[in-house]
Amino acid sequence: MNVRLFLLKNVNLLEQAGVDAPRKDAELMLMAAWGVSPTDLIIKAHDDVPDDVMAKFEAMLKRRINREPLAYILGVKAFWKDAFVVTPDVLVPRPETEHLIEMVLKYQPDQQENLTTLDIGTGSGCISISLAKEYPNALVTACDISDKALKVAQANADNLGVKQRMTFLQGDLYQALPVDSQFDVIVSNPPYVSQEEMFDLEAELSFEPRFALTDEASGLTLLDKLLQDAHHYLKDGGLLVLESGLCGMPNTPDTLLKLEDYTDLAGNFRGSVFRKK
């Protein structure tokens, strides 16, 4: 069966399974199975798909029809300017989280500054590593409660050439930090999905680590802890950027000044920016 017909057949199967972008997913899986580029795939449109490639693709297809995230199947996900290794031990990086990077760049425009930066709940390391690359003189600390997630983040930092400027710590929120730690910038994309919202999420999210998605309560629990204790770990005038969602954002403590709420391209609330008073 040639490439065009093979894709058509499998796009239909993905559509029937309720996959959001069946054509794109089918093409990406076929390119991965065959080890070819998008241009190569176009050139091969009328070529027959080799049997070994077909077998690899069909193994991937079975997983995707079961609604396993494509990023876990391919083992990689694009975020900001790079491709990150991802496993089921970490959340799949999402485009909405890139707005957090944009906020840091907006309020810390000098990219040659010797910043000290902290990413709480780093997961794959997509935020902390992207900031390390945007600020080539920065020292970046990345912490996570999961040792498995930290191994993924360390591998990504090594792959992307910033590991020498990064420190990885295991622990819950600020508890991972040495005493008297202080930073110019703190960022976090914490679990903010409420327990109630978890019932209505897309099927793919059932494959992602639940503890990284929800606080099993209102969604505000960890956001509130991050806000309440931030002043202990921020330098004077330091920046705090938090991602959130439908749950909103807790009240701003007296120790911080809210600079702005930010939204995604669809106009949905995505988080807030604060500065230590």
C-alpha positions in Angstrom: 0.0 0.0 0.0 1.4 3.4 -0.9 1.9 6.2 1.5 -1.1 8.3 0.5 -3.5 5.4 0.8 -1.9 4.1 4.0 -2.2 7.5 5.7 -5.8 7.9 4.5 -6.8 4.5 6.0 -5.1 5.3 9.3 -6.4 8.8 9.6 -9.9 7.4 9.4 -9.1 5.0 12.3 -7.8 7.9 14.4 -10.8 10.0 13.6 -13.1 7.2 14.7 -11.1 7.0 18.0 -11.8 10.7 18.7 -8.2 11.9 18.2 -8.1 15.7 17.8 -5.5 15.9 15.0 -5.7 12.6 13.2 -3.8 13.6 10.0 -1.0 15.3 11.8 -0.6 12.4 14.3 -0.6 9.8 11.5 2.0 11.7 9.6 4.2 12.2 12.7 4.0 8.5 13.6 4.8 7.4 10.1 7.8 9.7 9.9 9.1 8.4 13.2 8.5 4.7 12.2 10.3 5.3 8.9 12.9 7.8 10.1 12.1 10.3 7.4 11.5 14.1 7.3 8.2 15.8 6.3 9.8 16.6 2.8 10.8 12.9 2.4 7.2 11.8 3.2 5.8 14.1 0.5 8.4 12.7 -2.0 7.4 9.1 -1.0 3.7 9.8 -1.4 3.3 7.1 -4.1 5.9 4.7 -2.7 4.8 1.5 -0.9 5.3 1.6 2.9 7.8 -1.1 3.8 6.6 -4.0 5.9 8.9 -3.2 8.8 7.8 0.4 8.9 4.2 -0.7 8.7 4.7 -2.9 11.7 6.3 -0.1 13.8 3.6 2.3 12.8 0.8 -0.1 13.7 2.3 -0.6 17.2 2.2 3.2 17.6 -1.3 3.4 16.1 -2.7 1.0 18.6 -1.4 3.1 21.5 -2.7 6.3 19.9 -6.2 4.8 19.3 -6.2 4.0 23.0 -5.7 7.8 23.4 -2.2 7.6 24.9 -0.5 11.0 24.3 1.4 11.2 21.1 4.4 12.7 23.0 4.7 9.5 25.0 4.5 7.4 21.9 7.2 9.4 20.1 9.2 10.1 23.2 9.6 13.8 22.4 7.7 17.0 22.5 8.4 20.5 21.1 8.4 23.4 23.6 9.5 27.0 23.1 12.5 26.6 20.8 13.6 23.0 21.5 12.5 19.4 21.5 12.3 17.7 25.0 12.4 14.1 25.9 9.2 13.1 27.7 8.1 9.9 29.4 5.0 9.0 31.4 6.8 10.2 34.5 6.3 13.9 33.5 3.5 16.0 32.1 3.5 16.6 28.4 4.7 20.2 27.8 1.9 22.4 26.4 2.0 25.5 24.2 0.0 27.5 26.9 3.0 27.1 29.3 5.2 29.1 26.8 3.3 32.2 27.9 5.1 31.8 31.3 8.5 32.1 29.5 7.1 35.2 27.7 6.3 36.8 31.0 9.7 36.3 32.4 11.3 37.8 29.2 8.9 40.8 29.5 9.8 41.7 33.0 13.5 40.7 32.9 14.4 42.0 29.4 18.2 42.0 30.0 19.0 38.5 28.8 22.7 38.9 29.6 21.9 39.5 33.3 23.4 37.1 35.9 20.0 35.9 37.2 19.4 33.2 39.7 16.2 31.4 38.7 14.1 28.7 40.4 11.6 26.4 38.7 9.3 24.6 41.2 7.8 21.3 39.9 10.1 21.2 36.9 8.8 18.0 35.4 10.5 17.5 32.0 12.5 20.7 32.7 11.0 22.5 29.7 10.5 25.8 31.6 13.8 25.8 33.5 15.9 24.7 30.5 14.2 27.2 28.2 15.0 30.0 30.7 18.6 28.7 31.0 18.9 29.0 27.2 17.3 32.4 27.0 19.5 33.8 29.8 23.0 32.4 29.1 24.5 33.8 32.2 21.8 32.6 34.6 22.1 29.9 37.2 19.0 27.8 37.3 17.6 25.6 40.1 15.0 23.1 39.2 13.1 21.1 41.8 10.5 18.4 41.8 8.9 16.0 44.3 9.5 13.2 41.8 12.9 11.7 41.4 11.8 10.1 38.2 10.8 13.5 36.8 14.2 14.9 37.8 16.0 12.2 35.9 14.1 13.2 32.7 14.8 16.9 33.4 18.5 16.2 33.9 18.7 14.2 30.6 17.1 17.1 28.8 19.4 19.7 30.3 22.4 17.5 29.2 21.0 17.1 25.7 20.4 20.8 25.3 23.8 21.9 26.7 22.8 23.8 29.9 23.3 21.1 32.6 26.5 22.8 33.9 24.5 25.9 34.9 21.6 24.0 36.6 21.1 22.5 40.0 18.4 19.7 40.5 16.8 19.2 43.9 14.2 16.8 45.0 11.5 17.9 47.4 8.0 19.4 47.8 7.7 23.0 46.7 10.2 25.2 48.7 11.2 22.3 51.0 13.7 21.1 48.4 15.8 24.3 48.9 18.8 24.8 51.1 18.2 27.2 54.0 18.6 30.9 53.0 18.2 30.3 49.3 17.1 33.4 47.4 16.4 34.0 43.7 15.8 36.8 41.2 13.0 34.8 39.5 10.8 32.0 40.7 8.5 30.2 38.2 6.1 27.4 38.6 3.5 25.4 36.7 2.0 23.5 39.7 -0.9 21.1 39.9 -3.9 23.4 39.6 -6.7 21.2 38.1 -9.4 20.8 40.7 -10.7 17.4 41.7 -14.0 18.2 40.1 -12.4 19.2 36.8 -10.5 15.9 36.6 -13.8 14.1 35.7 -14.1 16.2 32.5 -10.6 16.1 31.1 -9.7 14.6 27.7 -8.8 10.9 27.6 -5.1 11.6 27.0 -4.7 13.1 30.5 -5.5 9.8 32.2 -2.0 8.7 31.0 -0.2 11.7 32.6 1.0 11.6 36.3 -2.1 12.6 38.3 -0.1 14.2 41.1 1.3 16.7 38.6 -2.2 17.7 37.4 -4.4 18.1 40.5 -4.1 19.0 44.2 -7.2 16.7 44.7 -9.0 19.8 46.0 -10.0 23.2 44.6 -6.9 23.6 42.5 -5.7 26.6 44.6 -3.9 24.7 47.4 -0.4 24.6 46.0 -0.7 28.0 44.3 -1.6 29.5 47.7 1.5 27.9 49.3 3.7 29.2 46.5 2.4 32.7 47.0 2.4 32.7 50.8 6.0 31.6 51.1 7.5 33.3 48.0 8.9 36.3 49.9 11.3 34.1 51.9 12.9 32.9 48.7 12.8 36.0 46.5 15.4 38.7 46.5 14.0 42.2 47.1 12.1 43.1 43.9 12.3 39.5 42.7 9.8 38.2 40.2 7.3 35.3 40.7 5.4 33.9 37.7 2.7 31.3 38.3 0.7 29.3 35.7 -2.9 28.5 36.5 -6.2 27.7 34.8 -9.9 27.6 35.5 -9.4 27.7 39.3 -8.0 31.2 39.0 -5.4 32.6 41.4 -5.5 32.9 45.3 -5.5 36.3 46.9 -2.2 38.1 46.7 -0.4 38.2 50.0 0.8 41.5 51.5 4.4 40.6 50.8 3.8 40.6 47.0 2.6 43.1 44.4 0.6 41.6 41.5 1.9 43.1 38.2 -0.6 41.4 35.9 -2.8 38.5 35.0 -1.9 37.0 31.6 -4.0 35.0 29.1 -3.4 32.6 26.3 -4.1 33.2 22.6 -7.8 32.3 23.1 -8.1 34.9 25.8 -8.3 32.4 28.7 -6.7 33.2 32.0 -3.3 31.4 32.2 -1.5 32.8 35.2 -0.2 35.8 37.1 3.0 37.8 37.6 4.1 39.2 41.0 7.0 41.1 42.4 8.3 41.1 46.0 7.6 44.4 47.7 
